[in-house]
Amino acid sequence: MAKENNKEDQNTRGWKRLCQVLRGFIFGMTGFGFSQQTMRMRAHLETLFMLSVVGDQIGIPFLSRYYSYRLLPYLFPYMQGWKYRLMREKDLSEII
């Protein structure tokens, strides 16, 4: 009886793994490009938002400092990565 249950568990795990692999393959064929484009668009919009709110730190004033200072505690954890992405030298292959 225990051997039959073990065999059924192995078959069930095999089918679940096969379904997972097929699901990943189909997603890669159909939706992966969309998700990558969405992530890139989100990163660009975050960069623009940060630039408009705290751009005065790099010399580009947009909003009054009052609103910038009010949002600064929420944006502080993202400042280091944002400055790095904004000031990083871009290669021609990255632009294309």
PEDAWO-V312332 format. One record per helix or strand of 3 or more residues. SS is the DSSP state (2 for helix, 1 for strand). FROM is the first residue (numbers start at 1). LEN is the number of residues. If there is no record, write none. Layout:
# PEDAWO-V312332
SS FROM LEN
SS FROM LEN
This chain:
# PEDAWO-V312332
2 2 29
2 32 26
2 65 23
2 92 4
